[in-house]
Amino acid sequence: MALTVKQIEAARFGIEKERLSDGGGLYLRLFPNGSKRFQVQVARAPGSKSRGWITLGAYPELSLKAARGMAAQVRAMADEGKTIDDIRGVMKGECVGGPETMGSAANLSRSGHHPNDADLPPDGSDLLLREAAKEWFENKRKSLSSGKHIDQNWNTIAAYVLPTLGDMPVSTIHMYDIIETLAPIWHAKNTTASRTLARLREIIERARIKYRLEIANPAVFCTRTAFGYTRHRTKHHAALPLGRVQEFWQWLEEVRCDETTRLATQLLVLTGKRTNEVRFAEWALIDAAQRIWNTDARLMKSRLPHRVPLSHQATRVLENASFLTGGKKLVFAKPSTKSGSFSENTILNLVKRFDPELTGHGFRANFKTWSRRAKGYDFDAIEFSLAHVQTKLEEAYMRDDLIEERAELMQDWADFVTDGSLPQSLRQQLGRG
């Protein structure tokens, strides 16, 4: 049954079929973003049972009547023995197959609806997975701020996928190829394998969209059915028992270490911030008068700016840091390093000198446990302090970051950690006060 303009106007992706037939090989393709494109299905070569799609143009720029005319011309070229690549070449205005083909191209052009190159799918039939992976990675890395995460995204694909699937065209990869590739590591390295599968799914999906490959994504399947049940427990960052937090602080004040590392670790413990947020803290974003430390959104895991009220102890730590790096951009500046600050593992290596199982991130767990169990602080205030991502509903209704309540919370926490004392003043300690 032929389409009508009203049917085309009313058609919506997810409600109708993905393609609506107009007859004679002409279809209207519906896309998730709301766009609609006319396509013709023809044999890939004379006598071939394999069929492919040729995109004519987008509706409503290309009318239904014009699309029917173009579809008839495409079918005529196919009947003349042209391959699908020949026809696509004609659609792009290339000279393929002699004068009669050029005449067909001219007719298409005179119709006033010759599609632009942007309307035509790039030929992705021979796109290798390693080529698609490189395109995906170059696009993906723009959204990643952490060098570690950038490396992980590529390294897992390079190590576990490309050796076996890299030289296969994306359009020929089947589900069982992926299952066989990941099966050797699925149970032994389940977290790594799961993340690798998710990245592979993105790679193929991006190739499907960009090159309009007429395939289902072979990386979408039930992993439990494919690999069987996997027993694993989430391993959380190690944290000290609350009773040992004050012991650690006392040790931190006395241990022989680089002074910048000591100060950075103290600030991390007192504020509940993440390591990278401390590493790249800037003097320009610290409001000394209001005692508030601002962190730019680019450093935050949530990609939202974050404010931390500074306790008296945290303020003293920053005063000590100013004595060392006050003329620099970064609070914990290390001009000799590539990043301009200390390395990502510097704090980790220091805290492991106190306890080999300990991590810097574990103090965030200490802070949350103490805030709820010991003091009964409001859940929202604690979550804002830790910069945890809110649900969309919470974000819509909670417009205040509870900075005043959090100021009391952070001061209480600092008093607990330090037993109410201030860190030593570097100026006084060195006789320059």
RALIN-V61744 format. One record per residue. RES is the residue in one letter. PSI is psi as a letter, one per 20 degrees, with the letter a starting at -180 (* if undefined). Layout:
{{RES,PSI} {RES,PSI}}
This chain:
{{M,p} {A,q} {L,q} {T,r} {V,h} {K,g} {Q,g} {I,g} {E,h} {A,i} {A,p} {R,p} {F,p} {G,h} {I,g} {E,r} {K,r} {E,h} {R,p} {L,p} {S,p} {D,i} {G,q} {G,k} {G,i} {L,p} {Y,q} {L,o} {R,p} {L,p} {F,q} {P,h} {N,j} {G,i} {S,q} {K,p} {R,q} {F,p} {Q,q} {V,p} {Q,p} {V,r} {A,q} {R,h} {A,q} {P,p} {G,i} {S,q} {K,i} {S,p} {R,q} {G,r} {W,q} {I,p} {T,p} {L,h} {G,r} {A,q} {Y,p} {P,j} {E,h} {L,o} {S,r} {L,g} {K,g} {A,h} {A,h} {R,h} {G,g} {M,h} {A,h} {A,h} {Q,h} {V,g} {R,h} {A,g} {M,h} {A,h} {D,h} {E,i} {G,j} {K,q} {T,r} {I,h} {D,h} {D,g} {I,g} {R,h} {G,g} {V,g} {M,h} {K,j} {G,j} {E,q} {C,o} {V,o} {G,j} {G,r} {P,h} {E,h} {T,g} {M,h} {G,h} {S,h} {A,h} {A,h} {N,g} {L,g} {S,g} {R,i} {S,i} {G,j} {H,k} {H,p} {P,q} {N,r} {D,h} {A,h} {D,i} {L,p} {P,p} {P,q} {D,o} {G,j} {S,h} {D,j} {L,p} {L,q} {L,h} {R,h} {E,g} {A,h} {A,g} {K,g} {E,g} {W,g} {F,g} {E,h} {N,h} {K,h} {R,h} {K,h} {S,j} {L,p} {S,h} {S,p} {G,h} {K,g} {H,h} {I,g} {D,g} {Q,g} {N,g} {W,g} {N,h} {T,h} {I,g} {A,h} {A,h} {Y,i} {V,g} {L,h} {P,h} {T,h} {L,i} {G,h} {D,j} {M,p} {P,p} {V,h} {S,i} {T,i} {I,p} {H,r} {M,g} {Y,h} {D,g} {I,g} {I,g} {E,h} {T,g} {L,i} {A,g} {P,h} {I,i} {W,g} {H,h} {A,h} {K,m} {N,g} {T,g} {T,g} {A,g} {S,g} {R,h} {T,g} {L,g} {A,h} {R,h} {L,h} {R,g} {E,g} {I,g} {I,h} {E,g} {R,g} {A,h} {R,g} {I,g} {K,g} {Y,j} {R,l} {L,p} {E,m} {I,q} {A,q} {N,o} {P,i} {A,j} {V,o} {F,r} {C,o} {T,h} {R,h} {T,g} {A,g} {F,i} {G,r} {Y,p} {T,p} {R,p} {H,q} {R,p} {T,p} {K,o} {H,q} {H,p} {A,p} {A,q} {L,q} {P,q} {L,h} {G,i} {R,i} {V,g} {Q,h} {E,g} {F,g} {W,g} {Q,g} {W,g} {L,h} {E,h} {E,h} {V,q} {R,o} {C,r} {D,p} {E,h} {T,h} {T,g} {R,g} {L,g} {A,g} {T,h} {Q,g} {L,h} {L,g} {V,g} {L,h} {T,i} {G,j} {K,r} {R,r} {T,g} {N,h} {E,h} {V,g} {R,g} {F,k} {A,p} {E,q} {W,h} {A,i} {L,j} {I,o} {D,n} {A,h} {A,g} {Q,i} {R,l} {I,p} {W,o} {N,p} {T,p} {D,q} {A,h} {R,h} {L,i} {M,q} {K,h} {S,i} {R,k} {L,q} {P,q} {H,p} {R,p} {V,p} {P,p} {L,p} {S,r} {H,h} {Q,g} {A,h} {T,g} {R,h} {V,g} {L,h} {E,g} {N,h} {A,h} {S,h} {F,h} {L,h} {T,k} {G,h} {G,j} {K,r} {K,g} {L,q} {V,g} {F,l} {A,p} {K,n} {P,h} {S,i} {T,q} {K,h} {S,i} {G,i} {S,a} {F,r} {S,r} {E,h} {N,j} {T,g} {I,g} {L,g} {N,h} {L,g} {V,h} {K,i} {R,h} {F,g} {D,o} {P,h} {E,i} {L,q} {T,q} {G,h} {H,h} {G,h} {F,h} {R,h} {A,g} {N,g} {F,g} {K,g} {T,g} {W,g} {S,h} {R,g} {R,g} {A,h} {K,i} {G,k} {Y,q} {D,p} {F,g} {D,h} {A,g} {I,g} {E,h} {F,h} {S,h} {L,i} {A,k} {H,q} {V,p} {Q,q} {T,r} {K,h} {L,g} {E,g} {E,h} {A,h} {Y,h} {M,n} {R,i} {D,p} {D,j} {L,l} {I,h} {E,g} {E,h} {R,h} {A,g} {E,g} {L,g} {M,h} {Q,g} {D,g} {W,g} {A,h} {D,h} {F,g} {V,g} {T,j} {D,k} {G,j} {S,q} {L,q} {P,q} {Q,q} {S,p} {L,h} {R,g} {Q,h} {Q,h} {L,j} {G,k} {R,j} {G,*}}
